[in-house]
Amino acid sequence: MTRHKHAAILGRARRGARGFTLLEMIVATLIMAIAVVGLLGAISGAARNASRVRDYDRIVQLARLRMNDLLLDPAIMAVGSLSGRFNPAAAGGLEAGWQAQAATFETPPNPGPNMAALERIVLQVWWMSGEQRRTFTMEAFRERILGPGDAAPGAPR
């Protein structure tokens, strides 16, 4: 094979074996950029939701603990209303607090001392999520033994 024919064959081979053009590379890069931006947006949204759920779960656990304390504390009925703040370390750095109210829910038909009555405790918990104040309410019931002053006429039944 002569040198001239060999060069002609190589020239045809180079023309047939195409690479990517600059335009194709720009289009491919643009498509990848759009996909990456979409994924980053989804990931940041998922991270915000996970943070919100984590804060809510932590506050719910603190509220359950507070409600258990209130159910065991007979002094809340004497006061009628209590409030306080949660320790920021226990609340994951959140500013959070609570307010509880107790009231007689149901008494026997003819209430008298040493009779059992049903008491309702309502616990409202709040916390700050950014600039927004969020709240939720829990309620529970407990039995209470009526004292001499609890059996007054017109007591709720």
DRENNU-27728 format. One record per atom (N, C-alpha, C): residue number from 0; residue in one letter; chain; atom name; x, y, z. Coordinates in pm, whole numbers, always signed. Each point is the difference from the previous one (the first is absolute). Example, Ala and Ser with C-alpha at 12.3 -4.5 7.8 and 13.67 -1.06 7.14 Angstrom:
<drendos>
> seq/type/mol/atom/X/Y/Z
> 0/A/A/N/+1319/-569/+780 $
> 0/A/A/CA/-89/+119/+0 $
> 0/A/A/C/+90/+120/+0 $
> 1/S/A/N/-35/+105/-72 $
> 1/S/A/CA/+82/+119/+6 $
> 1/S/A/C/-77/+109/+73 $
</drendos>
This chain:
<drendos>
> seq/type/mol/atom/X/Y/Z
> 0/M/A/N/+84/-115/+0 $
> 0/M/A/CA/-84/+115/+0 $
> 0/M/A/C/+90/+123/+0 $
> 1/T/A/N/-36/+91/-77 $
> 1/T/A/CA/+84/+120/-8 $
> 1/T/A/C/-38/+95/+112 $
> 2/R/A/N/+94/+88/+16 $
> 2/R/A/CA/-19/+94/+109 $
> 2/R/A/C/-121/+89/-25 $
> 3/H/A/N/-31/+35/-119 $
> 3/H/A/CA/-112/+86/-36 $
> 3/H/A/C/-132/-69/+29 $
> 4/K/A/N/-11/-129/-36 $
> 4/K/A/CA/-123/-74/+24 $
> 4/K/A/C/-22/-18/+151 $
> 5/H/A/N/+106/-23/+73 $
> 5/H/A/CA/-10/-19/+145 $
> 5/H/A/C/-54/+127/+66 $
> 6/A/A/N/+45/+116/-38 $
> 6/A/A/CA/-45/+128/+55 $
> 6/A/A/C/-145/+24/-36 $
> 7/A/A/N/-42/-39/-121 $
> 7/A/A/CA/-138/+18/-42 $
> 7/A/A/C/-93/-88/+83 $
> 8/I/A/N/+41/-122/+32 $
> 8/I/A/CA/-83/-91/+81 $
> 8/I/A/C/-11/+54/+142 $
> 9/L/A/N/+109/+49/+59 $
> 9/L/A/CA/-4/+56/+135 $
> 9/L/A/C/-88/+124/+5 $
> 10/G/A/N/+3/+82/-101 $
> 10/G/A/CA/-81/+121/-5 $
> 10/G/A/C/-148/-32/+0 $
> 11/R/A/N/-39/-106/-79 $
> 11/R/A/CA/-141/-42/-2 $
> 11/R/A/C/-42/-56/+135 $
> 12/A/A/N/+88/-71/+66 $
> 12/A/A/CA/-31/-61/+129 $
> 12/A/A/C/-23/+111/+105 $
> 13/R/A/N/+80/+104/-7 $
> 13/R/A/CA/-16/+109/+98 $
> 13/R/A/C/-131/+73/-23 $
> 14/R/A/N/-40/+17/-124 $
> 14/R/A/CA/-126/+69/-28 $
> 14/R/A/C/-118/-84/+43 $
> 15/G/A/N/+8/-131/-5 $
> 15/G/A/CA/-110/-88/+38 $
> 15/G/A/C/-13/-14/+151 $
> 16/A/A/N/+112/+8/+75 $
> 16/A/A/CA/-4/-13/+145 $
> 16/A/A/C/-20/+138/+61 $
> 17/R/A/N/-125/+34/+31 $
> 17/R/A/CA/-31/+133/+54 $
> 17/R/A/C/+6/+2/+150 $
> 18/G/A/N/+35/+111/+60 $
> 18/G/A/CA/-6/+22/+145 $
> 18/G/A/C/-120/+90/+29 $
> 19/F/A/N/-8/+50/+122 $
> 19/F/A/CA/-108/+93/+34 $
> 19/F/A/C/+37/+138/-47 $
> 20/T/A/N/-98/+71/-50 $
> 20/T/A/CA/+24/+139/-39 $
> 20/T/A/C/-16/+88/+124 $
> 21/L/A/N/+43/+121/-11 $
> 21/L/A/CA/-11/+95/+110 $
> 21/L/A/C/-147/+22/+37 $
> 22/L/A/N/-87/+8/-96 $
> 22/L/A/CA/-144/+20/+24 $
> 22/L/A/C/-59/-117/+78 $
> 23/E/A/N/+38/-122/-36 $
> 23/E/A/CA/-49/-118/+72 $
> 23/E/A/C/+48/+1/+144 $
> 24/M/A/N/+123/+41/+22 $
> 24/M/A/CA/+54/+7/+136 $
> 24/M/A/C/-74/+106/+83 $
> 25/I/A/N/-33/+113/-59 $
> 25/I/A/CA/-73/+106/+72 $
> 25/I/A/C/-140/-49/+37 $
> 26/V/A/N/-68/-67/-94 $
> 26/V/A/CA/-135/-52/+27 $
> 26/V/A/C/+4/-105/+111 $
> 27/A/A/N/+97/-91/-5 $
> 27/A/A/CA/+11/-104/+102 $
> 27/A/A/C/+29/+62/+137 $
> 28/T/A/N/+87/+102/+4 $
> 28/T/A/CA/+32/+68/+125 $
> 28/T/A/C/-123/+72/+55 $
> 29/L/A/N/-79/+62/-86 $
> 29/L/A/CA/-121/+69/+42 $
> 29/L/A/C/-101/-99/+58 $
> 30/I/A/N/-18/-113/-63 $
> 30/I/A/CA/-92/-102/+51 $
> 30/I/A/C/+46/-50/+137 $
> 31/M/A/N/+128/-24/+16 $
> 31/M/A/CA/+53/-45/+128 $
> 31/M/A/C/-19/+108/+107 $
> 32/A/A/N/+20/+126/-36 $
> 32/A/A/CA/-16/+110/+96 $
> 32/A/A/C/-144/+8/+49 $
> 33/I/A/N/-95/-15/-92 $
> 33/I/A/CA/-142/+3/+37 $
> 33/I/A/C/-33/-115/+95 $
> 34/A/A/N/+52/-118/-29 $
> 34/A/A/CA/-24/-116/+86 $
> 34/A/A/C/+61/+20/+138 $
> 35/V/A/N/+120/+54/+8 $
> 35/V/A/CA/+67/+22/+129 $
> 35/V/A/C/-76/+105/+81 $
> 36/V/A/N/-44/+108/-62 $
> 36/V/A/CA/-76/+103/+71 $
> 36/V/A/C/-130/-59/+54 $
> 37/G/A/N/-68/-81/-78 $
> 37/G/A/CA/-123/-64/+48 $
> 37/G/A/C/+26/-91/+118 $
> 38/L/A/N/+105/-77/-6 $
> 38/L/A/CA/+34/-91/+111 $
> 38/L/A/C/+37/+78/+125 $
> 39/L/A/N/+77/+106/-13 $
> 39/L/A/CA/+38/+81/+116 $
> 39/L/A/C/-122/+64/+66 $
> 40/G/A/N/-95/+45/-81 $
> 40/G/A/CA/-124/+57/+54 $
> 40/G/A/C/-78/-105/+78 $
> 41/A/A/N/-8/-120/-53 $
> 41/A/A/CA/-72/-107/+70 $
> 41/A/A/C/+71/-38/+129 $
> 42/I/A/N/+131/-5/-3 $
> 42/I/A/CA/+76/-36/+120 $
> 42/I/A/C/-16/+106/+108 $
> 43/S/A/N/+5/+128/-35 $
> 43/S/A/CA/-14/+105/+101 $
> 43/S/A/C/-142/+0/+58 $
> 44/G/A/N/-100/-25/-82 $
> 44/G/A/CA/-137/-11/+51 $
> 44/G/A/C/-16/-118/+94 $
> 45/A/A/N/+61/-111/-32 $
> 45/A/A/CA/-6/-118/+87 $
> 45/A/A/C/+72/+27/+132 $
> 46/A/A/N/+110/+72/-4 $
> 46/A/A/CA/+74/+33/+123 $
> 46/A/A/C/-83/+92/+90 $
> 47/R/A/N/-70/+98/-60 $
> 47/R/A/CA/-87/+89/+79 $
> 47/R/A/C/-112/-80/+65 $
> 48/N/A/N/-62/-90/-76 $
> 48/N/A/CA/-108/-82/+55 $
> 48/N/A/C/+51/-90/+112 $
> 49/A/A/N/+116/-58/-18 $
> 49/A/A/CA/+58/-87/+104 $
> 49/A/A/C/+27/+80/+127 $
> 50/S/A/N/+47/+122/-13 $
> 50/S/A/CA/+26/+85/+115 $
> 50/S/A/C/-130/+34/+72 $
> 51/R/A/N/-103/+32/-76 $
> 51/R/A/CA/-131/+34/+58 $
> 51/R/A/C/-58/-121/+74 $
> 52/V/A/N/+9/-117/-59 $
> 52/V/A/CA/-51/-122/+64 $
> 52/V/A/C/+80/-32/+126 $
> 53/R/A/N/+132/+17/-6 $
> 53/R/A/CA/+84/-25/+118 $
> 53/R/A/C/-40/+92/+115 $
> 54/D/A/N/-20/+129/-28 $
> 54/D/A/CA/-41/+95/+103 $
> 54/D/A/C/-136/-38/+57 $
> 55/Y/A/N/-95/-35/-86 $
> 55/Y/A/CA/-134/-37/+45 $
> 55/Y/A/C/+7/-125/+88 $
> 56/D/A/N/+75/-100/-40 $
> 56/D/A/CA/+13/-123/+79 $
> 56/D/A/C/+60/+29/+137 $
> 57/R/A/N/+101/+84/+4 $
> 57/R/A/CA/+63/+35/+129 $
> 57/R/A/C/-100/+70/+92 $
> 58/I/A/N/-78/+93/-55 $
> 58/I/A/CA/-99/+73/+81 $
> 58/I/A/C/-110/-94/+47 $
> 59/V/A/N/-43/-92/-85 $
> 59/V/A/CA/-104/-96/+40 $
> 59/V/A/C/+50/-86/+116 $
> 60/Q/A/N/+124/-43/-5 $
> 60/Q/A/CA/+55/-80/+111 $
> 60/Q/A/C/+4/+82/+129 $
> 61/L/A/N/+40/+125/-8 $
> 61/L/A/CA/+0/+86/+118 $
> 61/L/A/C/-141/+21/+53 $
> 62/A/A/N/-96/+16/-91 $
> 62/A/A/CA/-140/+18/+40 $
> 62/A/A/C/-53/-125/+70 $
> 63/R/A/N/+34/-117/-50 $
> 63/R/A/CA/-44/-124/+65 $
> 63/R/A/C/+58/-11/+140 $
> 64/L/A/N/+127/+35/+15 $
> 64/L/A/CA/+62/-3/+132 $
> 64/L/A/C/-69/+98/+95 $
> 65/R/A/N/-29/+121/-50 $
> 65/R/A/CA/-68/+101/+83 $
> 65/R/A/C/-140/-48/+37 $
> 66/M/A/N/-72/-60/-94 $
> 66/M/A/CA/-135/-49/+30 $
> 66/M/A/C/+6/-111/+105 $
> 67/N/A/N/+97/-88/-8 $
> 67/N/A/CA/+15/-104/+102 $
> 67/N/A/C/+24/+62/+137 $
> 68/D/A/N/+84/+104/+5 $
> 68/D/A/CA/+24/+69/+127 $
> 68/D/A/C/-129/+62/+53 $
> 69/L/A/N/-77/+62/-90 $
> 69/L/A/CA/-124/+64/+42 $
> 69/L/A/C/-103/-102/+49 $
> 70/L/A/N/-6/-114/-65 $
> 70/L/A/CA/-95/-103/+43 $
> 70/L/A/C/+33/-52/+140 $
> 71/L/A/N/+125/+3/+36 $
> 71/L/A/CA/+42/-48/+131 $
> 71/L/A/C/+1/+108/+107 $
> 72/D/A/N/-15/+126/-40 $
> 72/D/A/CA/+9/+113/+92 $
> 72/D/A/C/-139/+47/+42 $
> 73/P/A/N/-42/-30/+124 $
> 73/P/A/CA/-133/+43/+43 $
> 73/P/A/C/-10/+151/+22 $
> 74/A/A/N/+111/+69/+9 $
> 74/A/A/CA/-1/+144/+27 $
> 74/A/A/C/-56/+82/-115 $
> 75/I/A/N/+0/-54/-120 $
> 75/I/A/CA/-48/+80/-114 $
> 75/I/A/C/-148/+35/+16 $
> 76/M/A/N/-80/-87/+60 $
> 76/M/A/CA/-142/+32/+16 $
> 76/M/A/C/-18/+116/+98 $
> 77/A/A/N/+84/+7/+102 $
> 77/A/A/CA/-12/+109/+98 $
> 77/A/A/C/+30/+134/-66 $
> 78/V/A/N/+94/+2/-92 $
> 78/V/A/CA/+38/+125/-66 $
> 78/V/A/C/-94/+28/-117 $
> 79/G/A/N/-38/-103/-73 $
> 79/G/A/CA/-87/+15/-115 $
> 79/G/A/C/+75/+19/-130 $
> 80/S/A/N/+114/+70/+5 $
> 80/S/A/CA/+78/+26/-121 $
> 80/S/A/C/+147/+9/+37 $
> 81/L/A/N/+83/-62/-80 $
> 81/L/A/CA/+145/+6/+16 $
> 81/L/A/C/+62/+26/-136 $
> 82/S/A/N/+119/+60/+0 $
> 82/S/A/CA/+71/+19/-126 $
> 82/S/A/C/+149/-1/+28 $
> 83/G/A/N/+77/-16/-104 $
> 83/G/A/CA/+144/+0/+14 $
> 83/G/A/C/+67/-9/-136 $
> 84/R/A/N/+132/-5/+6 $
> 84/R/A/CA/+80/-12/-123 $
> 84/R/A/C/+81/-128/+7 $
> 85/F/A/N/+25/-56/-116 $
> 85/F/A/CA/+86/-117/-8 $
> 85/F/A/C/+145/+44/-2 $
> 86/N/A/N/+86/-82/+55 $
> 86/N/A/CA/+144/+24/-3 $
> 86/N/A/C/+45/+0/-147 $
> 87/P/A/N/+67/+107/-46 $
> 87/P/A/CA/+43/+3/-140 $
> 87/P/A/C/+91/-117/-38 $
> 88/A/A/N/+78/-50/+94 $
> 88/A/A/CA/+87/-115/-30 $
> 88/A/A/C/-85/-123/-29 $
> 89/A/A/N/-108/-20/+76 $
> 89/A/A/CA/-88/-114/-23 $
> 89/A/A/C/-85/+19/-126 $
> 90/A/A/N/-26/+126/-34 $
> 90/A/A/CA/-83/+30/-118 $
> 90/A/A/C/+83/+14/-126 $
> 91/G/A/N/+126/-39/+3 $
> 91/G/A/CA/+83/+8/-119 $
> 91/G/A/C/+32/+142/-41 $
> 92/G/A/N/+9/+90/+98 $
> 92/G/A/CA/+31/+139/-30 $
> 92/G/A/C/-121/+84/-37 $
> 93/L/A/N/-118/-60/-3 $
> 93/L/A/CA/-121/+73/-35 $
> 93/L/A/C/-53/+76/+121 $
> 94/E/A/N/-58/+114/-24 $
> 94/E/A/CA/-72/+71/+104 $
> 94/E/A/C/-138/-63/+6 $
> 95/A/A/N/-36/-59/+115 $
> 95/A/A/CA/-126/-74/+10 $
> 95/A/A/C/-54/+9/+141 $
> 96/G/A/N/-131/-10/+13 $
> 96/G/A/CA/-64/+5/+131 $
> 96/G/A/C/-133/-71/-2 $
> 97/W/A/N/-69/+8/+114 $
> 97/W/A/CA/-127/-71/+15 $
> 97/W/A/C/-92/+74/+96 $
> 98/Q/A/N/-129/-30/-11 $
> 98/Q/A/CA/-100/+51/+94 $
> 98/Q/A/C/-100/-112/+21 $
> 99/A/A/N/-32/-27/+126 $
> 99/A/A/CA/-94/-107/+34 $
> 99/A/A/C/-115/+56/+82 $
> 100/Q/A/N/-118/-53/-25 $
> 100/Q/A/CA/-118/+37/+75 $
> 100/Q/A/C/-71/-128/+42 $
> 101/A/A/N/-52/-1/+121 $
> 101/A/A/CA/-73/-115/+50 $
> 101/A/A/C/-136/+47/+49 $
> 102/A/A/N/-100/-83/-24 $
> 102/A/A/CA/-135/+31/+46 $
> 102/A/A/C/-74/-131/+23 $
> 103/T/A/N/-97/+4/+91 $
> 103/T/A/CA/-82/-118/+22 $
> 103/T/A/C/-83/-22/-125 $
> 104/F/A/N/+4/-120/-51 $
> 104/F/A/CA/-72/-33/-123 $
> 104/F/A/C/-134/-66/+31 $
> 105/E/A/N/+1/-90/+98 $
> 105/E/A/CA/-124/-71/+32 $
> 105/E/A/C/+5/-42/+147 $
> 106/T/A/N/-115/+18/+67 $
> 106/T/A/CA/-11/-42/+139 $
> 106/T/A/C/-115/-99/+13 $
> 107/P/A/N/-7/-73/+111 $
> 107/P/A/CA/-113/-90/+21 $
> 107/P/A/C/-130/+81/+12 $
> 108/P/A/N/-115/-67/-11 $
> 108/P/A/CA/-128/+74/+7 $
> 108/P/A/C/-17/+82/+128 $
> 109/N/A/N/+36/-53/+113 $
> 109/N/A/CA/-7/+74/+126 $
> 109/N/A/C/+141/+4/+59 $
> 110/P/A/N/+82/+94/-45 $
> 110/P/A/CA/+140/-2/+42 $
> 110/P/A/C/+16/+28/+148 $
> 111/G/A/N/+92/-71/+59 $
> 111/G/A/CA/+32/+19/+140 $
> 111/G/A/C/+146/-26/+23 $
> 112/P/A/N/+48/+35/+119 $
> 112/P/A/CA/+141/-24/+30 $
> 112/P/A/C/+36/-147/-13 $
> 113/N/A/N/+124/-23/-42 $
> 113/N/A/CA/+57/-134/-19 $
> 113/N/A/C/-62/-77/-116 $
> 114/M/A/N/-75/+66/-87 $
> 114/M/A/CA/-54/-64/-120 $
> 114/M/A/C/+94/+31/-117 $
> 115/A/A/N/+1/-87/-98 $
> 115/A/A/CA/+87/+19/-116 $
> 115/A/A/C/-66/+90/-103 $
> 116/A/A/N/+79/+88/-58 $
> 116/A/A/CA/-46/+86/-110 $
> 116/A/A/C/+102/-11/-112 $
> 117/L/A/N/-43/+37/-119 $
> 117/L/A/CA/+89/-3/-116 $
> 117/L/A/C/+48/+141/-28 $
> 118/E/A/N/+131/+15/-16 $
> 118/E/A/CA/+61/+129/-23 $
> 118/E/A/C/+62/+2/-139 $
> 119/R/A/N/-15/+111/-69 $
> 119/R/A/CA/+56/+16/-135 $
> 119/R/A/C/+119/+96/+7 $
> 120/I/A/N/+113/-43/-58 $
> 120/I/A/CA/+119/+84/-7 $
> 120/I/A/C/+28/+30/-147 $
> 121/V/A/N/+9/+128/-31 $
> 121/V/A/CA/+31/+45/-136 $
> 121/V/A/C/+139/+62/+2 $
> 122/L/A/N/+86/-51/-86 $
> 122/L/A/CA/+139/+49/-8 $
> 122/L/A/C/+21/+58/-139 $
> 123/Q/A/N/+33/+128/-3 $
> 123/Q/A/CA/+34/+64/-128 $
> 123/Q/A/C/+151/+24/-1 $
> 124/V/A/N/+64/-48/-105 $
> 124/V/A/CA/+145/+13/-14 $
> 124/V/A/C/+27/+92/-118 $
> 125/W/A/N/+99/+88/+15 $
> 125/W/A/CA/+39/+90/-108 $
> 125/W/A/C/+151/-6/-19 $
> 126/W/A/N/+42/+31/-120 $
> 126/W/A/CA/+144/+11/-31 $
> 126/W/A/C/+17/+91/-119 $
> 127/M/A/N/+119/+58/-8 $
> 127/M/A/CA/+30/+92/-109 $
> 127/M/A/C/+72/-76/-111 $
> 128/S/A/N/-56/+10/-119 $
> 128/S/A/CA/+60/-59/-119 $
> 128/S/A/C/+38/+116/-91 $
> 129/G/A/N/+123/+46/+13 $
> 129/G/A/CA/+41/+123/-70 $
> 129/G/A/C/-70/+116/+68 $
> 130/E/A/N/-74/+79/-76 $
> 130/E/A/CA/-76/+112/+55 $
> 130/E/A/C/-143/-40/+33 $
> 131/Q/A/N/-39/-121/-35 $
> 131/Q/A/CA/-139/-43/+16 $
> 131/Q/A/C/-18/-78/+129 $
> 132/R/A/N/-105/+32/+74 $
> 132/R/A/CA/-33/-72/+123 $
> 132/R/A/C/-97/-113/-35 $
> 133/R/A/N/+39/-121/+33 $
> 133/R/A/CA/-83/-117/-26 $
> 133/R/A/C/-54/-54/+132 $
> 134/T/A/N/-119/-58/-4 $
> 134/T/A/CA/-61/-54/+121 $
> 134/T/A/C/-72/-131/-31 $
> 135/F/A/N/-19/-79/+103 $
> 135/F/A/CA/-93/-110/-6 $
> 135/F/A/C/-53/-25/+140 $
> 136/T/A/N/-112/-70/+9 $
> 136/T/A/CA/-68/-20/+127 $
> 136/T/A/C/-18/-149/+25 $
> 137/M/A/N/+21/-37/+125 $
> 137/M/A/CA/-25/-137/+46 $
> 137/M/A/C/-100/+8/+114 $
> 138/E/A/N/-76/-105/+18 $
> 138/E/A/CA/-87/-5/+117 $
> 138/E/A/C/+0/-141/+56 $
> 139/A/A/N/-24/-7/+129 $
> 139/A/A/CA/-4/-129/+69 $
> 139/A/A/C/-100/+11/+115 $
> 140/F/A/N/-38/-114/+50 $
> 140/F/A/CA/-94/-6/+110 $
> 140/F/A/C/+60/-81/+113 $
> 141/R/A/N/-35/+38/+123 $
> 141/R/A/CA/+46/-76/+116 $
> 141/R/A/C/-109/+1/+105 $
> 142/E/A/N/+9/-96/+87 $
> 142/E/A/CA/-95/-10/+110 $
> 142/E/A/C/+51/+84/+116 $
> 143/R/A/N/-94/+64/+69 $
> 143/R/A/CA/+35/+81/+116 $
> 143/R/A/C/-102/-26/+109 $
> 144/I/A/N/+47/-9/+122 $
> 144/I/A/CA/-89/-18/+113 $
> 144/I/A/C/-45/+138/+48 $
> 145/L/A/N/-131/+15/+9 $
> 145/L/A/CA/-55/+130/+40 $
> 145/L/A/C/+26/+26/+147 $
> 146/G/A/N/+28/+125/+30 $
> 146/G/A/CA/+20/+44/+139 $
> 146/G/A/C/-128/+66/+50 $
> 147/P/A/N/-1/+46/+123 $
> 147/P/A/CA/-121/+61/+56 $
> 147/P/A/C/-48/+124/-78 $
> 148/G/A/N/+90/+79/-51 $
> 148/G/A/CA/-40/+120/-74 $
> 148/G/A/C/-37/-27/-145 $
> 149/D/A/N/+26/-119/-51 $
> 149/D/A/CA/-29/-31/-141 $
> 149/D/A/C/-144/-39/-25 $
> 150/A/A/N/-74/-33/+101 $
> 150/A/A/CA/-137/-50/-18 $
> 150/A/A/C/-102/+111/+11 $
> 151/A/A/N/+35/+118/-47 $
> 151/A/A/CA/-90/+114/+8 $
> 151/A/A/C/-117/-18/-94 $
> 152/P/A/N/-117/+56/+36 $
> 152/P/A/CA/-116/-8/-90 $
> 152/P/A/C/+33/+66/-134 $
> 153/G/A/N/-51/-56/-107 $
> 153/G/A/CA/+22/+55/-134 $
> 153/G/A/C/+135/-40/-58 $
> 154/A/A/N/+70/-94/+62 $
> 154/A/A/CA/+129/-46/-53 $
> 154/A/A/C/-23/-68/-133 $
> 155/P/A/N/+92/+12/-95 $
> 155/P/A/CA/-18/-65/-130 $
> 155/P/A/C/-10/-151/+14 $
> 156/R/A/N/-86/-58/-84 $
> 156/R/A/CA/-20/-144/+5 $
> 156/R/A/C/+39/-63/-129 $
</drendos>
